[in-house]
Amino acid sequence: MSPTVLLVLKHVVLLVICLVGDKLLQIIQKPPLLKAVVDNVTHALIGLIATEIVVHQFRDQLGRNELWLLIGFGFGMSSWIDVDHFIEARSFHIHDATNLTHRPFLHNSVIFLVLLVATSLLVNVQENFSTSIWTAIAFVAFFTHHLRDAIRRGLWFRAPYLNYSTAPVLYWLYIALIQLCPHAVIQLLEMQQRQLARSSSAGASIEYRPLAVV
């Protein structure tokens, strides 16, 4: 199977997960636990596929163990974000966790903006690609999770002197941004790869000549 066909299939799978997961949430209203599980699994699977698309692009720069750890991290982080519902509710009961009167702290979209800025800085100021890609995958997890939630509640930005929620994100825009997210991250990380390649070629081009003996 050619790389292009494989990539198209991944995007089709990503689209199907979004559509099916969101449709199931409309159908399933009770019990609340089943609805919460479907919602959380959909978040996790979206994070998984988006992360795999990014990681696959840099498979030659990553060890096998780190590659699988990154994929697992993207999958787990996309799901784990919802733990803040239980922390804010101070309860393990699903009814309490899903009936908060406010947005829980990990759903503050300033987080993914900070991760995006951090990734951009790491790409430009240091040579450790591993640090950059781990930060980038954290961004993918938070961005895809927040964006999917935003089709119902909008994005929420909370910072000193700021407490702002946007209107709900249009569904077609959500789908488009979910599909584009991994490729935007790939382009950002490839900037660092090009810088490292230029540094290596510049170092290799320096010729050292022995001092002439007089």
C-alpha positions in Angstrom: 0.0 0.0 0.0 1.4 3.4 -1.0 2.0 6.0 1.7 -0.5 8.4 0.1 -3.3 5.7 0.1 -2.4 4.8 3.7 -2.6 8.5 4.8 -6.0 8.9 3.0 -7.3 5.8 4.9 -6.2 7.3 8.2 -8.1 10.5 7.5 -11.1 8.5 6.5 -10.9 6.6 9.8 -10.5 9.9 11.7 -13.6 11.3 9.9 -15.7 8.1 10.7 -14.7 8.2 14.4 -15.8 11.9 14.6 -19.1 11.3 12.8 -20.0 8.0 14.5 -18.9 9.2 18.0 -20.9 12.4 17.8 -24.0 10.6 16.4 -23.9 8.1 19.2 -23.9 10.9 21.7 -27.1 12.2 20.1 -28.7 8.8 20.3 -27.5 7.7 23.8 -29.0 9.7 26.6 -29.1 7.1 29.3 -27.5 5.7 31.3 -25.1 8.7 31.9 -22.2 6.4 32.4 -22.5 4.9 28.9 -22.8 8.3 27.4 -19.7 9.5 29.2 -17.8 6.4 28.1 -18.7 6.9 24.5 -17.7 10.6 24.6 -14.4 9.8 26.3 -13.5 6.9 24.0 -14.3 9.1 21.0 -11.9 11.8 22.3 -9.2 9.1 22.9 -9.5 7.6 19.4 -9.4 11.0 17.7 -6.2 11.7 19.7 -4.8 8.3 18.8 -5.2 8.7 15.0 -4.1 12.3 14.9 -1.0 11.4 17.0 -0.2 8.4 14.8 -0.3 10.6 11.7 2.3 13.0 13.2 4.5 10.3 14.7 4.5 8.2 11.5 6.0 11.1 9.6 9.0 11.1 11.9 9.4 7.4 12.4 13.0 7.4 11.1 14.0 9.9 13.8 12.4 8.0 16.7 13.3 4.7 18.3 10.6 2.0 18.2 9.9 2.3 21.9 9.6 6.1 21.8 7.3 5.9 18.8 4.8 3.6 20.6 5.1 5.6 23.8 4.2 8.8 21.9 1.2 7.1 20.3 0.1 5.8 23.8 0.7 9.3 25.2 -1.5 11.0 22.6 -4.2 8.4 23.1 -4.1 8.5 26.9 -3.8 12.3 27.3 -6.8 12.9 25.0 -8.9 10.7 27.3 -7.3 11.7 30.6 -8.2 15.4 30.2 -11.8 14.6 31.4 -10.5 13.5 34.8 -10.8 17.2 35.8 -14.6 16.7 35.9 -14.2 14.3 38.9 -11.6 16.5 40.5 -13.8 19.6 40.3 -16.8 17.7 41.5 -14.8 16.1 44.3 -16.7 12.9 43.6 -16.4 9.7 41.7 -20.1 9.7 40.8 -20.7 10.2 37.1 -23.8 12.3 37.8 -21.7 14.8 39.9 -18.9 14.9 37.4 -21.1 15.6 34.4 -23.3 18.2 36.1 -20.8 20.8 37.1 -22.0 24.4 37.1 -18.7 25.6 35.5 -16.0 24.4 33.1 -13.3 22.3 34.8 -9.7 23.5 34.8 -8.2 21.2 32.1 -10.8 22.5 29.7 -9.2 25.9 29.7 -8.2 26.4 26.1 -5.3 28.7 27.1 -3.5 25.3 27.8 -3.3 24.3 24.1 -2.2 27.9 23.2 0.6 27.6 25.7 1.6 24.2 24.3 1.6 25.5 20.8 3.8 28.5 21.8 6.1 26.1 23.7 6.4 23.8 20.7 7.2 26.7 18.4 9.9 28.0 20.8 11.4 24.5 21.2 11.6 24.0 17.5 13.5 27.3 17.1 15.8 27.5 20.1 17.0 23.9 20.8 18.2 20.8 19.0 16.5 18.1 21.0 13.8 16.8 18.7 12.4 14.4 21.3 11.4 17.3 23.6 9.7 19.1 20.7 7.6 16.2 19.5 6.4 15.2 23.0 5.3 18.8 23.6 3.7 18.8 20.1 1.7 15.6 20.9 0.5 17.1 24.1 -0.8 20.0 22.0 -2.6 17.6 19.6 -4.3 15.9 22.6 -5.5 19.1 24.2 -6.5 20.8 20.9 -8.5 18.0 19.5 -10.3 17.4 22.8 -11.1 21.1 23.3 -12.2 21.5 19.7 -14.6 18.6 19.9 -16.1 19.9 23.1 -16.4 23.3 21.5 -19.0 22.2 19.0 -21.4 22.1 22.0 -20.0 24.7 24.4 -17.5 26.8 22.5 -13.8 27.3 23.5 -13.2 28.7 27.0 -10.2 30.9 27.7 -9.4 31.6 31.4 -6.4 33.7 32.5 -5.7 36.7 34.8 -8.1 39.4 33.7 -9.7 37.1 31.1 -12.7 34.8 31.3 -14.1 34.4 27.8 -16.1 31.7 26.0 -16.6 31.6 22.2 -19.7 30.6 20.4 -20.0 26.9 19.6 -17.7 26.0 16.8 -19.4 25.1 13.5 -19.5 21.4 12.9 -17.8 21.5 9.5 -15.1 23.7 10.8 -14.5 21.3 13.7 -14.1 18.4 11.2 -11.8 20.4 9.0 -9.5 21.5 11.8 -9.3 18.0 13.3 -8.1 16.8 9.9 -5.6 19.6 9.5 -4.2 19.6 13.0 -1.7 16.8 12.6 -0.4 18.3 9.3 0.1 21.7 10.9 2.1 20.1 13.7 4.1 18.1 11.1 5.0 21.3 9.3 6.1 22.9 12.5 8.3 20.0 13.5 9.8 19.7 10.1 11.2 23.2 10.5 13.5 21.8 13.3 14.4 18.9 11.1 15.5 21.2 8.3 17.5 23.3 10.8 19.3 20.2 12.1 20.0 19.0 8.6 21.5 22.4 7.7 23.6 22.4 10.8 24.9 18.9 10.1 25.8 19.7 6.5 27.5 22.9 7.5 29.6 21.0 10.1 30.5 18.3 7.6 31.6 20.8 5.0 34.4 22.2 7.3 37.7 20.8 6.3 40.5 20.6 8.8 44.1 20.8 7.4 47.1 19.8 9.5 49.5 22.6 10.3 52.5 22.8 8.0 55.7 21.9 9.7 58.3 24.6 9.1 
